[in-house]
Amino acid sequence: MELIEVSEGSARFLVPKAERIYDAPVFYNPVMALNRDISVLVARALEPKRVLDALSATGIRGIRYALESPAEEVWLNDISDEAYSLMKQNVALNFEGELYEEGDRSYLWGEKLIVINKGDANRLMAENFRYFDLVDLDPFGSPMEFLDTALRSVKRRGVLAVTATDTGVLCGAYARACVKNYLARPIRGELCHEAGLRILIGTVVRYSAKYDLGVEVLLAYYRDHYFRAFLRFKSGAKKAEKSLAQLGYLWQDEDGRFTYEKAFLPEKPKAFGPMWLGPLKDSEFMERLSKELETFKPAHKKTRSFVELLAGELDVPFHYDTHALARRNGLEVRKVSEVIERLEKLGYRASRTHFSPTAVKTDAPFEVVLDVLRGD
C-alpha cells in the first residue's frame, strides 16, 4: 500500500495513494473535511470527555477530535487490518509517546488517552455500555446497522453524531429500501432532502424511545452526498414520549403546496413519513458554535460560510423552491433575495435555506408565496 502525506486542520496523516478514493484499501474523502470541521466545532462547544469514532478508516476524524477539541479520551476503531495499521501510524505522526499494543488494541498515554481498536464497531459499542459522551457514526451508506449499539454505548445524556450517505434511499429514488431500512415512506422532488434528513432523525427518535431516551436536535443538515445530525439525549420515559410527539407526516400537492401534521399515524392517504417535524437546530447551541468559529481555523474553505448559513436559516418545517413553484404554476422565476425581501415587507419571516440555493424558508402561507412570485 503506497502512502502519501496530507494535512487537514491541525493534523497531518498518511492516506493510500489511489486514482479514485473508492479504489483505496483504506477510505479517505477530502470533500468530507467540512463535515469533520463541523464535528470538531461541535466537540469544542460541548467539551465531551470520552469520544468514540466508531468507523475510523485512516483515523483522521478521531485524531482531529483529540488535537482540536477538549476531549480527554478518544477511541478510534475499524475492522480492517489495513486501517488499523494506518491508524497507528497516523496517531504516531501527531502525538508524542510510545504506543502500547495489547492484542487488537493499542494505547497512547500522554496529555490525552488515545485508544486504537481493531474490531467490529457493534461489538466494541456493546462492550462499552453508557461509556462515551460522544459517539460518532460516519458509515458508508446507512447507519442503521450500528444504531442500536450506539444508543447503548452513549451516555444517557450524551450526544450521537450520525451521518447517512444513502441519500438515494432517503430521498425516494429507492423508496422500497427506505421503507425497509428506515420504516418510512420518502418523498421525491424539491422537498426530498429536507424530508430525508427528517426521516433519519425520526428513525433515531423511534429507536431511542425504547431505551427511555428523548432526543434534542442540536444541529442537523444536508450537504453534498450526505445527511448529518448531532443529537443530544435526555433521560426518561416522559422525555422519550415528548420526542415521539414531534413525529408526523408530510403531504404535497401538484401545485407545490405542502402540509404536515404531527401524529402517530397519518389521518389522510398518500402520506410521507413518519419523520421528525421538530427543530433542526438549537438556537443557544448555534450561538456557542458561532462563537467557537471565531477562533477556529477550518480545513475546508466553505465551512465558515456554511455554518453562518445554517445559523441564519429560519427553523420551520420545509421550504418553497422558487424554481419548482414557478414551473409547477406557470410563473416567472424570481430572485430568491427579491422573494425574501417582499415576504418580509408583508410582515412574514423568511430566509435562505441550505437545502437549495433557489429555495426560501418562510412562515408565510402558500397563497402569499404564490402572490409574491406572481408579482402581486
C-alpha positions as CSV (number, residue, x, y, z in Angstrom):
1,M,0.0,0.0,0.0
2,E,1.7,3.2,-1.2
3,L,1.1,6.1,1.1
4,I,1.2,9.9,0.7
5,E,1.1,12.5,3.5
6,V,-1.6,15.1,3.6
7,S,-2.8,17.6,6.2
8,E,-6.2,18.7,7.5
9,G,-6.9,21.1,10.3
10,S,-4.2,20.6,12.9
11,A,-3.4,17.0,11.8
12,R,-1.0,15.5,9.3
13,F,-1.6,12.0,8.3
14,L,-0.9,9.3,5.7
15,V,-3.5,8.1,3.2
16,P,-3.3,5.4,0.4
17,K,-2.4,6.7,-3.0
18,A,-5.2,5.9,-5.5
19,E,-6.6,7.4,-8.6
20,R,-10.1,7.2,-7.2
21,I,-11.0,7.4,-3.5
22,Y,-13.2,4.3,-3.7
23,D,-10.3,2.2,-5.0
24,A,-8.1,2.9,-2.0
25,P,-7.7,0.0,0.5
26,V,-8.5,2.5,3.3
27,F,-11.1,5.1,2.6
28,Y,-10.4,8.8,2.8
29,N,-12.6,11.5,1.3
30,P,-11.1,15.1,1.3
31,V,-14.5,16.5,0.5
32,M,-15.7,15.5,3.9
33,A,-13.3,18.0,5.5
34,L,-16.2,20.3,6.0
35,N,-18.1,17.5,7.8
36,R,-15.1,17.0,10.1
37,D,-14.7,20.7,10.6
38,I,-18.2,21.0,12.0
39,S,-17.7,17.8,14.1
40,V,-14.7,19.4,15.7
41,L,-16.6,22.6,16.3
42,V,-19.4,20.7,18.0
43,A,-16.9,18.9,20.2
44,R,-15.3,22.2,21.1
45,A,-18.7,23.6,22.1
46,L,-19.8,20.5,24.0
47,E,-16.5,19.6,25.6
48,P,-17.1,15.8,25.8
49,K,-14.6,13.8,27.9
50,R,-14.8,10.5,26.1
51,V,-15.3,10.3,22.3
52,L,-15.7,7.3,20.0
53,D,-15.1,7.5,16.3
54,A,-16.6,4.1,15.6
55,L,-15.7,3.8,11.9
56,S,-12.4,5.5,11.6
57,A,-10.6,4.3,8.4
58,T,-7.5,6.5,8.4
59,G,-8.3,7.8,11.8
60,I,-8.4,11.5,10.7
61,R,-11.7,12.3,12.4
62,G,-10.7,10.9,15.7
63,I,-7.2,12.4,15.5
64,R,-8.8,15.9,14.9
65,Y,-11.1,15.4,17.9
66,A,-8.0,14.7,20.0
67,L,-6.0,17.6,18.6
68,E,-8.6,20.3,18.2
69,S,-11.2,19.7,21.0
70,P,-11.0,19.4,24.8
71,A,-11.8,15.6,24.6
72,E,-9.6,13.8,27.2
73,E,-10.1,10.2,25.8
74,V,-10.6,9.4,22.1
75,W,-11.2,6.0,20.7
76,L,-10.5,5.1,17.0
77,N,-12.0,1.9,15.6
78,D,-12.0,0.0,12.4
79,I,-12.5,-3.7,11.5
80,S,-9.9,-3.6,8.6
81,D,-6.3,-4.8,9.2
82,E,-5.0,-2.1,6.8
83,A,-7.0,0.6,8.6
84,Y,-5.7,-0.5,12.0
85,S,-2.1,-0.3,10.8
86,L,-2.7,3.1,9.2
87,M,-4.4,4.5,12.3
88,K,-1.4,3.5,14.4
89,Q,1.0,5.3,12.0
90,N,-1.2,8.4,11.9
91,V,-1.5,8.6,15.7
92,A,2.3,8.3,16.0
93,L,2.6,11.2,13.5
94,N,0.5,13.5,15.6
95,F,1.2,12.6,19.2
96,E,4.4,12.1,21.3
97,G,4.9,8.9,23.2
98,E,5.1,5.2,22.5
99,L,2.2,3.1,21.5
100,Y,1.5,0.2,23.9
101,E,-0.1,-2.7,22.0
102,E,-2.2,-5.4,23.6
103,G,-3.9,-7.9,21.2
104,D,-6.1,-5.9,18.7
105,R,-5.9,-2.7,20.7
106,S,-3.2,0.0,21.0
107,Y,-2.9,2.7,23.6
108,L,-1.1,6.0,23.7
109,W,-0.9,7.8,27.0
110,G,0.1,11.4,27.1
111,E,-1.9,14.6,27.7
112,K,-4.8,12.6,26.3
113,L,-5.5,8.9,26.1
114,I,-5.8,7.6,22.5
115,V,-7.2,4.1,22.1
116,I,-6.9,2.4,18.7
117,N,-9.1,-0.7,18.3
118,K,-9.3,-3.2,15.5
119,G,-12.7,-4.9,15.6
120,D,-16.4,-4.8,14.8
121,A,-18.0,-1.5,15.7
122,N,-21.1,-3.1,17.1
123,R,-19.1,-5.4,19.3
124,L,-17.0,-2.5,20.6
125,M,-20.0,-0.3,21.4
126,A,-21.8,-3.2,23.1
127,E,-18.8,-3.9,25.3
128,N,-18.7,-0.2,26.4
129,F,-22.2,0.3,27.8
130,R,-23.0,4.0,28.6
131,Y,-19.3,4.9,28.4
132,F,-18.9,7.6,25.8
133,D,-20.0,11.2,26.0
134,L,-20.0,11.5,22.2
135,V,-20.4,8.6,19.7
136,D,-19.7,9.4,16.1
137,L,-21.2,7.2,13.4
138,D,-19.9,8.1,9.9
139,P,-20.5,4.9,7.8
140,F,-20.5,4.3,4.1
141,G,-24.2,4.2,3.4
142,S,-26.8,3.8,6.1
143,P,-26.0,4.0,9.8
144,M,-28.9,1.7,10.7
145,E,-26.9,-1.5,11.4
146,F,-25.0,0.4,14.1
147,L,-27.8,2.5,15.7
148,D,-28.9,0.1,18.4
149,T,-25.4,-0.4,19.9
150,A,-24.6,3.2,19.5
151,L,-27.6,4.1,21.6
152,R,-26.4,1.7,24.3
153,S,-22.8,2.9,24.2
154,V,-23.5,6.6,24.5
155,K,-24.3,8.1,28.0
156,R,-27.9,8.8,28.7
157,R,-27.2,12.5,28.5
158,G,-24.6,12.1,25.8
159,V,-24.5,13.0,22.1
160,L,-24.8,11.0,18.9
161,A,-23.2,12.4,15.7
162,V,-24.7,10.4,12.9
163,T,-24.1,10.5,9.1
164,A,-26.1,8.8,6.4
165,T,-24.7,8.8,2.8
166,D,-27.6,6.7,1.3
167,T,-29.3,9.8,0.0
168,G,-30.9,8.0,-2.9
169,V,-32.7,5.8,-0.4
170,L,-33.8,8.7,1.9
171,C,-34.7,10.9,-1.0
172,G,-37.1,8.5,-2.6
173,A,-35.1,7.1,-5.5
174,Y,-35.2,3.7,-3.8
175,A,-38.4,4.0,-1.9
176,R,-38.7,0.3,-1.0
177,A,-35.2,0.4,0.5
178,C,-36.2,3.4,2.6
179,V,-39.3,1.5,3.9
180,K,-37.0,-1.5,4.7
181,N,-34.2,0.4,6.3
182,Y,-36.0,3.4,8.0
183,L,-39.6,2.2,8.2
184,A,-40.7,5.4,6.4
185,R,-42.0,6.4,3.1
186,P,-39.8,9.0,1.4
187,I,-40.8,11.8,-1.0
188,R,-39.3,12.8,-4.3
189,G,-39.0,16.3,-5.7
190,E,-37.8,19.6,-4.2
191,L,-38.6,18.6,-0.6
192,C,-36.7,15.3,-0.7
193,H,-33.5,16.4,1.0
194,E,-35.2,18.1,4.0
195,A,-37.7,15.2,4.3
196,G,-34.8,12.7,4.0
197,L,-33.0,14.4,6.9
198,R,-36.2,14.4,9.0
199,I,-36.8,10.7,8.3
200,L,-33.2,9.9,9.5
201,I,-33.8,11.9,12.7
202,G,-37.3,10.4,13.2
203,T,-35.8,6.9,13.0
204,V,-33.3,7.7,15.7
205,V,-36.1,9.1,17.8
206,R,-38.1,5.9,17.5
207,Y,-35.1,3.7,18.3
208,S,-34.2,5.9,21.3
209,A,-37.6,5.8,22.8
210,K,-37.4,2.1,23.7
211,Y,-34.4,3.0,25.9
212,D,-36.4,5.8,27.5
213,L,-34.3,8.4,25.8
214,G,-35.6,11.7,24.5
215,V,-33.8,13.4,21.6
216,E,-32.9,17.1,21.2
217,V,-31.6,18.1,17.8
218,L,-28.5,20.4,18.3
219,L,-27.9,20.7,14.6
220,A,-28.9,18.7,11.5
221,Y,-28.1,19.5,7.9
222,Y,-27.8,18.2,4.3
223,R,-24.6,18.7,2.3
224,D,-23.2,17.2,-0.9
225,H,-24.0,13.5,-0.8
226,Y,-24.9,13.0,2.9
227,F,-27.1,13.9,5.8
228,R,-25.6,14.8,9.2
229,A,-27.2,15.2,12.7
230,F,-25.9,16.0,16.1
231,L,-28.5,14.6,18.7
232,R,-28.3,15.1,22.4
233,F,-30.2,12.6,24.6
234,K,-32.5,13.3,27.5
235,S,-33.1,10.5,30.0
236,G,-36.6,9.5,31.0
237,A,-39.8,7.9,29.6
238,K,-41.5,11.3,29.6
239,K,-38.7,12.8,27.6
240,A,-39.0,10.0,25.1
241,E,-42.7,10.4,24.8
242,K,-42.2,14.2,24.2
243,S,-39.8,13.5,21.4
244,L,-42.2,10.9,19.8
245,A,-44.8,13.6,19.8
246,Q,-42.7,15.6,17.4
247,L,-43.0,12.9,14.7
248,G,-45.5,13.1,11.9
249,Y,-46.3,13.1,8.2
250,L,-45.9,15.3,5.1
251,W,-48.2,15.8,2.1
252,Q,-47.6,17.7,-1.1
253,D,-50.0,18.7,-3.9
254,E,-49.2,19.0,-7.6
255,D,-49.0,22.8,-7.4
256,G,-46.3,22.6,-4.7
257,R,-48.5,23.3,-1.7
258,F,-47.3,21.2,1.3
259,T,-49.0,20.3,4.6
260,Y,-47.7,18.4,7.6
261,E,-49.2,17.0,10.7
262,K,-47.8,15.7,14.0
263,A,-49.4,12.3,14.6
264,F,-48.6,8.7,15.4
265,L,-50.5,7.5,12.3
266,P,-51.5,9.6,9.2
267,E,-55.1,10.6,9.0
268,K,-55.0,11.1,5.2
269,P,-53.8,8.8,2.4
270,K,-50.6,9.3,0.4
271,A,-48.6,10.5,3.4
272,F,-44.8,10.6,3.5
273,G,-43.1,9.7,6.7
274,P,-43.1,9.2,9.6
275,M,-40.5,11.9,10.1
276,W,-39.2,14.4,12.6
277,L,-41.2,17.7,12.5
278,G,-39.4,19.5,15.3
279,P,-36.5,21.9,15.1
280,L,-33.4,21.2,13.1
281,K,-31.1,23.2,15.4
282,D,-31.0,24.6,18.9
283,S,-30.5,28.4,18.9
284,E,-28.4,28.5,22.1
285,F,-26.2,25.8,20.8
286,M,-25.8,27.6,17.4
287,E,-24.6,30.7,19.3
288,R,-21.9,28.6,21.0
289,L,-21.0,27.1,17.7
290,S,-20.7,30.6,16.1
291,K,-18.5,31.7,19.0
292,E,-16.2,28.8,18.6
293,L,-16.0,29.6,14.9
294,E,-14.4,33.0,15.7
295,T,-11.1,31.3,16.9
296,F,-11.3,28.1,14.7
297,K,-9.3,27.6,11.6
298,P,-11.4,25.5,9.2
299,A,-9.8,22.9,6.9
300,H,-12.4,23.5,4.3
301,K,-12.8,26.9,2.6
302,K,-16.6,26.8,2.8
303,T,-17.1,25.7,6.4
304,R,-17.4,29.2,7.8
305,S,-20.0,30.4,5.2
306,F,-21.9,27.2,5.6
307,V,-22.2,27.4,9.4
308,E,-23.2,31.1,9.0
309,L,-26.0,30.0,6.6
310,L,-27.2,27.3,9.0
311,A,-27.2,29.8,11.9
312,G,-29.3,32.3,10.0
313,E,-31.8,29.9,8.5
314,L,-35.4,30.1,9.6
315,D,-36.2,27.0,11.5
316,V,-39.6,26.0,10.2
317,P,-40.5,22.6,8.6
318,F,-40.0,22.5,4.8
319,H,-39.4,25.2,2.2
320,Y,-40.5,26.6,-1.1
321,D,-38.2,26.2,-4.1
322,T,-38.8,29.2,-6.3
323,H,-37.9,27.4,-9.5
324,A,-40.1,24.4,-8.7
325,L,-43.0,26.6,-7.8
326,A,-42.7,28.7,-10.9
327,R,-42.5,25.5,-13.1
328,R,-45.5,23.9,-11.3
329,N,-47.7,27.0,-11.6
330,G,-46.6,28.5,-14.9
331,L,-44.9,31.6,-13.3
332,E,-41.8,33.6,-13.9
333,V,-38.8,32.7,-11.8
334,R,-37.8,35.5,-9.4
335,K,-34.6,36.0,-7.4
336,V,-34.5,34.4,-4.0
337,S,-33.4,37.7,-2.5
338,E,-36.4,39.5,-4.0
339,V,-38.8,36.9,-2.8
340,I,-37.4,37.1,0.8
341,E,-37.5,41.0,0.7
342,R,-41.1,41.1,-0.4
343,L,-42.2,38.5,2.2
344,E,-40.5,40.4,5.0
345,K,-42.2,43.6,3.8
346,L,-45.5,41.8,4.2
347,G,-44.7,41.0,7.8
348,Y,-43.6,37.4,7.4
349,R,-40.3,35.8,8.4
350,A,-38.2,34.4,5.5
351,S,-34.6,33.3,4.9
352,R,-32.5,31.3,2.5
353,T,-32.0,27.6,3.2
354,H,-29.0,25.3,2.9
355,F,-31.3,22.7,1.3
356,S,-31.4,24.6,-2.0
357,P,-29.8,27.8,-3.3
358,T,-33.2,28.6,-5.1
359,A,-35.4,27.9,-2.1
360,V,-37.0,30.0,0.7
361,K,-37.9,29.2,4.3
362,T,-40.9,31.2,5.4
363,D,-43.9,31.2,7.8
364,A,-46.0,32.8,5.0
365,P,-49.0,30.8,3.7
366,F,-48.7,29.1,0.3
367,E,-51.1,31.6,-1.3
368,V,-48.9,34.6,-0.2
369,V,-45.8,32.9,-1.6
370,L,-47.5,32.4,-4.9
371,D,-48.7,36.0,-4.9
372,V,-45.1,37.2,-4.4
373,L,-43.9,35.0,-7.3
374,R,-46.7,36.5,-9.5
375,G,-45.5,40.0,-8.5
376,D,-48.8,40.9,-6.9
